[in-house]
């Protein structure tokens, strides 16, 4: 085999391997996603699938949209997308905190946003999600009925009434999602209820964390209190010195005044 033919064969082999790895990567991504619901938009222009990383739960949920045009089944590559969750209670309705997707899909091709479901569903009360889409010169809406929003044994969301201004705050624990012995990233979101249909992020809260093992009677050193990094997200570090049941105690203050100081999340691993 001459050098030219050898180089051609080598190039084709590398392309084949690269494509195979890309296919495996896409398959891995798809296998980690849970399909929540599928629906066509009101005009019938878009077909949309709503996905998540797991069954939806009370707390902060990343949501993913696969948006295609029904005419040619081509994926939408640019869109303005907005989430409008609604809890349909027996006597009233209310919304929830949201993070709307960016204009462009993520690297897996999904429009990614988030909803903080502030309560689980029950047989008489359920969540729905309207998604407004503006793409290809078409403004449209798709409506999903959310089949399940479960409560977790170890809560990932707590709500409190502020001691200083009477506001209702919603604190969600995002990380650590896979806790380990040693230093872990810790992340919270903080939102407040402006009215029953508006739950903006609070970007001016100070959070102090104090982890402890209630069954062992000790805490841990070298923790870093979360600081605001944008859009109501607060990031820090928590140190778990051993496996078992940990309780992360929180104190929230605002402008030096205590919002709440008897909050905690349990983490067991």
C-alpha positions as CSV (number, residue, x, y, z in Angstrom):
1,X,0.0,0.0,0.0
2,X,1.5,3.4,-1.0
3,X,1.6,6.3,1.4
4,X,-1.4,8.1,-0.3
5,X,-3.7,5.1,0.0
6,X,-2.5,4.5,3.6
7,X,-3.4,8.1,4.6
8,X,-6.8,7.8,3.0
9,X,-7.5,4.5,4.9
10,X,-6.3,6.1,8.1
11,X,-8.4,9.2,7.6
12,X,-11.6,7.1,7.0
13,X,-10.9,5.0,10.0
14,X,-10.5,8.1,12.2
15,X,-13.7,9.6,10.8
16,X,-15.6,6.3,11.5
17,X,-14.3,6.1,15.1
18,X,-15.2,9.8,15.7
19,X,-18.7,9.3,14.4
20,X,-19.1,6.1,16.5
21,X,-18.1,8.0,19.6
22,X,-20.5,10.8,18.8
23,X,-23.3,8.3,18.3
24,X,-22.4,6.7,21.7
25,X,-22.4,10.1,23.3
26,X,-25.8,11.0,22.0
27,X,-27.2,7.6,23.0
28,X,-25.8,8.1,26.5
29,X,-27.5,11.5,26.8
30,X,-30.8,10.1,25.5
31,X,-30.6,7.2,28.0
32,X,-30.2,9.6,30.9
33,X,-33.3,11.6,29.9
34,X,-36.9,10.9,31.0
35,X,-39.7,11.9,28.7
36,X,-42.3,13.8,30.7
37,X,-44.8,14.7,28.0
38,X,-45.3,15.3,24.2
39,X,-47.6,17.8,22.6
40,X,-48.2,19.8,19.4
41,X,-48.4,23.6,19.6
42,X,-51.8,25.3,19.4
43,X,-51.4,26.2,15.8
44,X,-49.8,22.8,14.9
45,X,-46.6,24.4,13.7
46,X,-44.4,22.8,16.3
47,X,-44.0,19.4,17.9
48,X,-42.5,19.5,21.3
49,X,-41.2,16.9,23.8
50,X,-40.6,17.8,27.4
51,X,-37.8,15.9,29.1
52,X,-36.0,15.9,32.5
53,X,-33.2,14.1,34.1
54,X,-35.6,12.2,36.4
55,X,-39.2,12.1,37.5
56,X,-40.2,15.6,38.5
57,X,-40.1,16.4,42.2
58,X,-40.8,19.2,44.6
59,X,-37.9,21.6,44.2
60,X,-35.6,22.8,41.4
61,X,-36.0,20.7,38.2
62,X,-33.9,21.2,35.0
63,X,-36.3,20.9,32.0
64,X,-35.4,20.2,28.4
65,X,-37.4,20.9,25.3
66,X,-37.0,19.1,21.9
67,X,-38.7,21.4,19.5
68,X,-39.2,20.4,15.9
69,X,-41.2,21.9,12.9
70,X,-44.0,19.5,12.0
71,X,-43.8,20.4,8.3
72,X,-40.3,18.9,7.8
73,X,-39.4,17.4,11.2
74,X,-36.4,19.6,11.3
75,X,-35.2,20.8,14.8
76,X,-35.7,24.4,15.7
77,X,-32.2,26.0,16.0
78,X,-33.1,29.4,17.5
79,X,-36.1,30.4,19.5
80,X,-37.4,32.6,22.3
81,X,-38.9,30.3,24.9
82,X,-40.8,31.0,28.1
83,X,-42.1,28.7,30.8
84,X,-45.5,29.3,32.6
85,X,-46.1,26.6,35.2
86,X,-49.4,26.5,37.0
87,X,-50.6,24.6,40.0
88,X,-54.3,23.9,39.6
89,X,-55.6,23.6,43.2
90,X,-59.2,23.0,44.3
91,X,-59.8,26.5,45.5
92,X,-57.0,28.5,43.7
93,X,-54.2,28.6,41.2
94,X,-50.6,29.7,41.5
95,X,-47.4,29.7,39.5
96,X,-43.8,28.9,40.4
97,X,-40.2,30.2,40.0
98,X,-38.8,29.6,36.5
99,X,-35.6,30.0,34.6
100,X,-36.4,30.4,30.9
101,X,-34.2,28.7,28.3
102,X,-31.5,30.5,26.3
103,X,-32.2,31.5,22.7
104,X,-30.1,28.6,21.3
105,X,-30.2,24.9,22.2
106,X,-27.5,23.3,24.4
107,X,-24.9,21.0,22.9
108,X,-27.3,18.1,23.0
109,X,-29.9,20.0,20.9
110,X,-32.3,20.8,23.8
111,X,-33.6,24.2,24.9
112,X,-32.8,24.0,28.7
113,X,-34.5,25.8,31.5
114,X,-35.8,25.1,34.9
115,X,-38.9,25.2,37.1
116,X,-39.0,25.1,40.9
117,X,-42.1,23.1,41.7
118,X,-43.1,24.5,45.1
119,X,-45.4,21.7,46.1
120,X,-46.1,18.1,45.0
121,X,-49.2,17.1,43.2
122,X,-52.0,15.0,44.6
123,X,-55.1,13.3,43.2
124,X,-57.1,16.5,43.3
125,X,-54.4,19.1,42.4
126,X,-52.0,19.0,39.6
127,X,-49.4,21.0,37.6
128,X,-49.6,22.1,34.0
129,X,-46.9,23.9,32.0
130,X,-47.5,26.3,29.1
131,X,-44.5,27.0,26.9
132,X,-44.5,30.1,24.7
133,X,-42.4,29.7,21.6
134,X,-41.3,32.4,19.2
135,X,-39.4,30.9,16.3
136,X,-39.3,31.1,12.4
137,X,-41.6,34.1,12.6
138,X,-44.2,32.1,14.4
139,X,-45.5,32.8,17.9
140,X,-47.2,29.8,19.4
141,X,-47.9,28.0,22.7
142,X,-47.7,24.4,23.7
143,X,-49.6,23.1,26.8
144,X,-48.4,20.1,28.9
145,X,-50.2,18.4,31.7
146,X,-47.5,17.3,34.1
147,X,-48.2,13.7,35.1
148,X,-46.3,13.6,38.4
149,X,-44.5,16.0,40.8
150,X,-43.4,13.8,43.7
151,X,-42.3,14.7,47.2
152,X,-38.8,13.4,48.2
153,X,-37.9,11.6,51.4
154,X,-35.1,14.1,51.8
155,X,-36.6,17.5,50.8
156,X,-34.8,19.5,48.2
157,X,-36.9,22.6,48.8
158,X,-38.0,24.5,51.9
159,X,-40.3,27.5,52.2
160,X,-40.3,30.0,55.0
161,X,-41.9,33.3,56.0
162,X,-39.3,36.0,56.5
163,X,-38.9,37.4,60.0
164,X,-38.1,40.9,58.7
165,X,-40.6,41.6,55.9
166,X,-43.2,38.8,55.9
167,X,-42.2,37.6,52.4
168,X,-42.5,33.9,51.6
169,X,-39.1,32.5,50.5
170,X,-38.4,29.3,48.6
171,X,-34.9,27.8,49.1
172,X,-33.9,24.9,46.8
173,X,-30.9,22.6,47.2
174,X,-29.3,21.8,43.8
175,X,-25.9,20.4,44.8
176,X,-24.5,18.1,45.9
177,X,-26.6,15.8,43.7
178,X,-24.0,13.0,44.1
179,X,-22.4,13.6,47.5
180,X,-19.1,12.1,48.4
181,X,-16.6,12.0,51.3
182,X,-14.5,15.2,51.1
183,X,-15.2,18.6,49.7
184,X,-18.4,19.0,47.7
185,X,-19.9,21.8,45.7
186,X,-23.0,23.2,47.3
187,X,-25.6,25.2,45.4
188,X,-28.9,26.8,46.4
189,X,-31.5,28.9,44.6
190,X,-33.5,31.5,46.5
191,X,-36.8,32.9,45.2
192,X,-39.6,34.8,46.9
193,X,-43.3,35.2,46.3
194,X,-44.1,38.6,44.8
195,X,-47.7,37.5,44.1
196,X,-49.4,34.3,43.3
197,X,-48.2,34.5,39.6
198,X,-44.7,35.9,40.1
199,X,-41.8,34.3,42.0
200,X,-38.6,36.3,41.2
201,X,-35.1,35.3,42.3
202,X,-33.6,37.1,45.4
203,X,-30.1,38.2,44.7
204,X,-29.4,39.9,48.0
205,X,-29.4,37.1,50.6
206,X,-26.5,36.0,52.7
207,X,-26.3,32.3,53.5
208,X,-24.3,30.7,56.3
209,X,-24.0,26.9,56.3
210,X,-23.1,24.6,59.2
211,X,-23.1,20.9,58.4
212,X,-23.5,18.4,61.2
213,X,-23.9,14.6,61.7
214,X,-26.8,14.5,64.2
215,X,-26.2,10.8,65.0
216,X,-22.5,11.3,65.7
217,X,-22.5,14.7,67.3
218,X,-19.9,16.4,65.1
219,X,-19.6,18.8,62.2
220,X,-16.9,19.4,59.7
221,X,-14.2,22.0,59.0
222,X,-13.3,24.2,56.0
223,X,-16.8,24.8,54.6
224,X,-17.3,27.8,52.4
225,X,-20.5,29.8,52.7
226,X,-22.4,30.2,49.4
227,X,-22.2,33.5,47.6
228,X,-24.5,34.8,44.9
229,X,-23.4,34.0,41.4
230,X,-26.4,35.2,39.4
231,X,-30.1,34.8,38.9
232,X,-30.7,33.8,42.5
233,X,-28.1,31.0,42.5
234,X,-25.7,30.7,45.5
235,X,-22.6,28.5,45.4
236,X,-20.1,27.4,48.0
237,X,-18.4,24.3,49.4
238,X,-19.5,21.7,52.0
239,X,-17.1,19.2,53.6
240,X,-18.5,15.7,54.4
241,X,-15.8,13.9,56.5
242,X,-17.5,10.5,56.3
243,X,-20.5,8.7,54.8
244,X,-23.9,8.7,56.6
245,X,-26.6,11.1,57.5
246,X,-25.7,14.8,57.3
247,X,-27.8,17.8,58.2
248,X,-26.9,21.1,56.5
249,X,-28.1,23.9,58.8
250,X,-28.7,27.3,57.2
251,X,-29.0,30.9,58.4
252,X,-30.3,33.5,56.0
253,X,-29.8,37.2,56.5
254,X,-30.5,40.3,54.5
255,X,-28.8,43.6,55.1
256,X,-27.6,42.3,58.4
257,X,-31.1,41.3,59.6
258,X,-32.1,37.6,60.1
259,X,-34.5,36.2,57.5
260,X,-34.5,32.7,59.1
261,X,-32.1,30.7,61.2
262,X,-33.8,27.4,61.8
263,X,-33.5,25.9,58.3
264,X,-31.9,22.6,57.2
265,X,-31.5,20.1,54.5
266,X,-30.7,16.4,55.1
267,X,-28.2,14.6,52.9
268,X,-27.6,10.8,53.3
269,X,-25.1,8.8,51.3
